[in-house]
Amino acid sequence: MEDTTKFQGLRRQLKVQLREKGIYTESVLEAIGAVPRHFFMDPGLINFAYEDQAYPIAANQTISQPYTVAFQTELLEVLPKHKILEIGTGSGYQTAVLLHLGAHVYTVERQQELYKKSKLLFSKLRLFPKKMVFGDGYKGWVENAPYDRILVTAGAPEVPKSLLQQLKIGGKLVIPIGDKEQQMIRYTRTAEKVFDKESFGTFRFVPLLENKN
Ligand code: SAH
């Protein structure tokens, strides 16, 4: 797997597009320009890697649209060394963007095929999340809680209480909420029992599935 000047050029164009669509955080745009999205795509689709669209990956899931990745990352207000819990590793692309921003990432995936694939890919790319978990992210990952930031990359019918509980005071949770389509919601824990809630428009995600066992 290699990066090429052609792909680098396409990434620069993608950055320009995302800026035009309203992404303004320079560190986020820089990360989109730096992380080779084609490494995270199905081999047959790499020529589409820098289109601003979601594409199928294994296990009937999708790699999120670059605009959505940038938008969620922007809402998360990531700083270097932030301890971040990501629910829905999927292809690993969003994880790589968070790592590029200098975050310490804990990431959870419930599809074993995707968990295994992304684990192998991270080691090939020498990317080092603090922890990869194969399991149900609905419950969060209490072993390493609390987190500065939590990011959910699948649509949840409602906000899982455990995720709110695993935020630090001052921490933020970005999560798409809804059934067929989702509102992008950001919770900020302003005190032990106080959560500020903001809404940022409509998106479409694959569903966050709760393990019933
Ligand atoms: N950030 C990923 C998004 C993948 S789509 C990317 O850009 O590639 C959302 C992912 O969430 C899917 O891989 C899906 O399997 C996963 N997912 C859904 N419900 C989950 C749950 N309860 N726990 C962990 N992962 C979940």
Residues whose N, C-alpha, C, O or C-beta is under 5 A from the ligand:
A	BS01	SAH	Q61 T62 I63 S64 I87 G88 T89 G90 S91 G92 Y93 Q94 V108 E109 R110 Q111 L114 G135 D136 G137 Y138 T153 A154 V206 P207 L208 L209 E210
